[in-house]
């Protein structure tokens, strides 16, 4: 009885609490979690970049690995992000059984995909890294990192994937703790393994997978415990097409967003290696990291808003849906322009966070203002794409996911150097702001039309 009352209270919060208060309650922990996750992702690169003598080359090598890391995360999102939204919609309709079946199906899918990642990257990882932009100078550093990190792919899948189901129930603080536990452990182990034990790049990878494994254990223990609304149950570890296919369909857009981010990084690395060498590839590692400074907290903010939007769609409360979107956009735009402005004003300071290599620092200082010229606007794209998922709009979300990267940006990476032949490095980097501008304008107009229909 007490558990049922707690469940009702949790769901009542999504329905009746003032939207601004509810967004603050749900989004602050997810934003903190994403910021901690950002540190989680960046601390390896920051410490590796400051290894004496080899720091610049090691940073470049590990930067190439980023594409593989994103592939791992993309399959996690495929199996979980859409499922979490579906579970929230089921809860909004009062159908807890279907919500728990969704959790069980997605958990099994995460296990299967995580094991496949381990096999693939341990088998063909070195060859893939060479294809992804590693050079003869940086491949050894890249492979040293990847062959250890790949062993933890299952833990990464379970941590990222199942944590979505914690967030979607309104347990934002618990979700935040999932990331904090791993990140704090990683912050402790990284310098210990890299510098004290003199393990270098291998130490960074080992610290990461140990931390992710601890986080995965934490998530699983919560979802089989007594505090959760939705429980992992073995009886639901059976893939049912009516459950898993709609979840995968909704997860397809976030998957493509992540997977194409990996392809995008590969395209940039290959082109910059061709026109600018390892220094340009190393700088791209920093460019991508600084982009995450803008993007990840925005994703955290949107994740906090998604349960509100999903639940109130299921409960047919259009005014709360409008209020959620308005507040979300206002906060997102404010944040993105503040961080973007800081990067534009002090690029050298940000570059020095990642490396002592003067060559790379100078390159970043010179080119980051080109690469992130329209970075402040990208918050609108992130919000719209995330809200498409929250509304259960798989096809629309998929289109937005494909638009910027696959349809616009990747072709521009190869077209621009053919047009501007006098400075082909600059031409490659100019593809980014041009794609940002076109895609943001298109996305905002498209989302406005779809959202208006949803309210009627």
N, C-alpha and C positions, 0 to 999 in steps of 0.2 A: 504493500500500500504506500509506504514512504517513497519507494522508488518511483511509483507511478505519479505521485504528487510532485516529485522533483522533476520528472520528465515534463509534466504539464506546466510547471513553473518556467522551465527552460524554454519551452515552445511559446508560452505566453509573452515572454520577453521579446521574441522576434515579431510578435503581432502587435503589441500594445505600447511598448516602451518608446519614448520620444526618439525619433530617428537620429538626431545629432548625438544624443546620449548613447544610444545603442551602437552607432558607428564608432564612437570613441571607445566604448567598452570592447567591441570586437576587433577594431582595426589597430588600436595601439599595440596589443600583444602581437598581432601578426606583422605589423611594421617592425617592431623590435626584433621579432623572429627573423625577418628578412634582413635587417641590418646586421644581426648576429650572423646570419647565414652568409651575408656579404663578407664579413670578416673571416668567416669559416673558409670561404672560397679564396679570399685574397691573401690570407696570412701566409700560405705556402709560397705564393709568388713574391710577396714582400720580403720574406726571409731568404728565399732562394736568390733573389736579385742582389742581395747584399753579402752573399758568400764571397770571401776574398778571392781575387784573381779571376775566377770563372763565373762570377755572378751574372754578367751580361749574357753570356752564351747559355748558361743554365736557365735563366729566365726565359730566353727565347725558346729553348727546347720545351720547357714546361708549358709555355704559352701555346705551343702547337698541340699539346695534350688537351687543352681546353675544349677543342672540338669534340674529342672523345668523351670528355666529362659531360658535355651538353647532350650528346647522343644518349648516354646512360640516363640522364635526367628526363630526356624527352620521352623515353619509353615508360618511365615512371608516371609521367603526367598523362600519357595515353591511357594507362590502366586505372587512373585514380581521379583525376580532376573532374571529368565528366560524371564519373560514378558518384563522387561526393555531391555534386549539384543535383543529380537524380535522387540521391538519398534525402537531401534537404526538401526537395519537392514532394517526395513521398511522405515525409514527416509533416509537411504543411497540409497534406490531404488526410493525415491521420492513419496512414498505412505503414506502420512500423515493420511489419513482416517483410514487405518488399524492400524497405530501406536496409534491413539487415541482410537480406539476400544479395543486395547490391554490394554491400561491404564484403561479404564472403566471396562472391565471384571476383571482385576486383583484387582482393588479397591473393587469391590463387593465381590470377593473371600476373600480379607483381612478382610472385615467386618464380613462375615459369620464365618470364622475360628476364629477370635478374640472373638466373642460371645460364640462360642463353648468352647474355652479355659476357659473362665470365669466360665461357668457352670460346666465343668469337675473338675477343680481344687478347686472350692468352695465346691463341693459335696464330692469328694474323696481325697482331698489334703493331709490330715493328714495320711491316710493309705498309700498313695503313698510315702510320705516322710519316713515312717518307712521301706518301701520296698527299698528305694533308699540309705539307709545307716545311717539314724538317729538312735540314741540309746535312751534308757530310760532317759539318762542325757540330751541329746541335742534336743529331739523332741519338747519340748515346745518352745524353741527358734526358731526352724525351722518353726513351725506352726504359731507362732506369726508373723513372717515375711511373710510367704506365703499367709495366708488368706487375708492379705491386698494387697499384690503385685498382686495377681490374679485378683483383681477387675480392675486393669489397663491394662489387657491383650489387650483389643481392641486398646487402645492408643499406646501401644508398636507396635502392628501390623501395624497400620496406619503410625506411624512415620518411622519405619524401612523400610516398604514395599514401601510406596509412595515416600520416599526419593530417592529410586533407580531410579525412573522415572525423578527426577530432575537432578540427576547426569548424566544419559544417554543422556540428551539433551545438556550437556556441561555447565550446570549451577552449576559448582563445588562449587563456593563460597556460593551460596544459600544453597546447600546441607550441606556444612560445618556449616553454621549458624543454621541449624536445630538441629544439635547435640550440638553446643555450647550453644544455648539458654537453652536447657534442662539441660545440664551438669552444667552450671553456677548456675542455679536455684537450682539444687540438692546439689551443694557444699554449698550453702547458707542455705538451709533448713535442711540438714542432721545434722550439729552440733546443730542447733536450736532445732530440735525435739528430737534428741537423748539425748543431755546433758542439755540444758536449760529447756526444758519442761519435762525432765526425762522420755521420752517415750521409751528409749532403742531401742530394735530391731523393735518394731512397728513403731517408729518414722522414722527409716531408710526406711522402706517399704513405709510409707505414703509420705515421701519426694520424693521418686522415682516415684510414680505414678502421683503425682501432676506435676512433671517436665515433664514426658512423655506426659501427657495430653496437656500441653502448647505447646510442640514440635509438637504434632499431629495437633493442631489447626493451627500452623504456616505453616505446609506442605500443608494442605488442602486449606488454603487461597491462597497460592502461585499458586497451580495447578488449581484454578478457576479464577485466576487473569489475567491481561493483559500481563505480562512479559513472561509467559511460552509459549513455542512452542506447546506443547501438553497440552490440557485442559481436565479436568474431566467434562464430560457431562452426564446428567442423561439418555439421550437416549442410551448411551453405557452401562448402568447398566443392561445389559441383557446377561447372559452367553451364548456364542455361541461356540459350540464345535470346530469349525475351528480356533477360536481365543484362547480360554482358554486352550485347550488340548496341543497344541504345547508349549505354555508358561509354563504350568505345567510340561511338559516333560523336558524342559530345566532347570526348577527350581528344578527338582527332585534331581539332583546331589548336589547342595548347601543344599537342604533340608536334604538329607542323611548325608552330611558332618556335619551339625549341630545336627541332631537328633542322629546320632551315637556318636557324641561328648558327648551328654547327657547320652546315654547308656554306653559309655566308663567310664564316671565319676561315674556312678552307680556301674559298675563292680569293679572299683578301690576302691570305698568307702566300698562296701560289703567285698571285699577281705582284705582290710587293717583293717577294723573293726574286722574281724575274727582273723587276725594274729598280729595286733598291737594296737587295741583299739582306743579310741577317739583321742588320741594324733596323731596317724598316719593319721586318717581321717582329723583332723585339718591341719596337714602338707600338705596333698593332696590339700586342699583348696588353700594353698599358692603356691604349685607346679603349679596348673592349672592357677592361677593368673599370675605367672611369665611367663608361656607359652604364655599367652595372650600378654605380653609385646613384645614378638617376633612376634606373629602371626597377631594381629590386624593391626598394621601399614603396614604389608605386604599385607594384604587384601585391605587396603586403597590405597596402591600403585597400586595394580592390578585393583581395581575398576576405578582408573583414566585412566588406559590403555585400559580397556575394550571397551569404546566407540570408541576409535581410531581403535582398531582391528576390531570391529564389522562393523563400517562404511566402512573401507577400504576393508573389505571382500566383502561387498555389492557393493562397487564401483569398485571391481576387480583391486586393486592396490597392488600386491604382494610384491614389494620392500618396501613399507611403512609398510607392515605387518611384514616383516623380521626385519626391523629396530626397530620397536616397541618391538618385542620380545627380541632382543639382549640387548637393553637398559634396559628393564624391569628386565631381569635376572641379569644384572650387578649391578644395584642399589639394588635389593632385596637381593642378596647374600652378598653384602657389609654390609648392615644394619644388617642382621640376625647374622652374625659372630661377629659384634661389640657388640651387645646387649648380645648375648650368652656368649661372653668372660667376660663381666662385671659381669654377674650373676655367672659364674664359679669362678671368682676371689674373689668376695665379697658376698657370699651367706648369711652370718649373717646379713649384712646391709639390704639386701632386706627382709629377714624374719622379722626384727624388724619394718619394715614399717607396718606390718599387725597385730602384736600382742606383748604383753608384757609377754606372757607365756614363761618362760624359757624352759619348756619341749618341746614345739612346736618349738621354735627357734633352740634348739640343734638338734632336729630331722631333720629340714630343712637343717641346716648347714651340717649335715652328709650325707644326702641322695639326695640332689638336683643335685649334680654332677653325680649321677647315673641316675636319672630320665631324665635329659636334656643332657645326654652325646652326643647325635647326634642332638641337637636342632638347631645348626647352619645350618644344611643341609636342614632343612624342608622348607626353602624358595623356593627351586626348585619345591617341590610338590605343594605348594600353587599357584605359578605362572602358572604352567602347568594346574592345575585343573581350575583355573579362566579363562585361555585362551581357554580351551575347551568350556566353556560356551559362551565366546565372539564369538567363531567361529560357534556357533550353533550346536555343536557336543554333543548331549544329551547322547547317549549311551556310548561314550568314557568317558565323564565327570562322568557318573554314575559309571563306572568301577573303575575309580580313587578314587571316593568317598568311594566306598566299600572296596577297596584294603587294605588300611592301617589299618583301624579300625576294620571292620567286619571280613575280611578274615585273617588278621595277628594278630592284637594287642589283640582283645578281647579273642580269644582262648589262646594266650600266657599268659594272666593274670591268667588263671586257670591252664595251663599246667606247667608253670615255677615252682610254689611252690611244685608241685608233683615231680619234678626232683631234685630241690635243697632244700631238706627238712631241712637242718641244719639252714638256715636263710630264712624263707619263706617271710618275709617282703621285704627283698632285692630282692628275686626272682620275686615278683610281680612288683617291680619298674624296674627291668631289662627288663621287657617285652617292655617298652616304647622305649628305644634306639635301641633295636634289630628290632622292627617293623619299626622305622623311617628309618633305614639304608636299609632294604630290599625294602620298598615301594618307597623311593626316587630313587633308582637305576632303579627299574622297570618303574616308572612313566616317568622319563626323556627319557628313551629309547623309550617307547611307544609314547610319545608326539612327539618326533623327527620324527618318521615314519609318523604319521598322519599329522603333520604340513607341512612336505615336499610335501605330496600329495595335500594339500590345496593350495600350491603355484603354482602348475602346471595347 
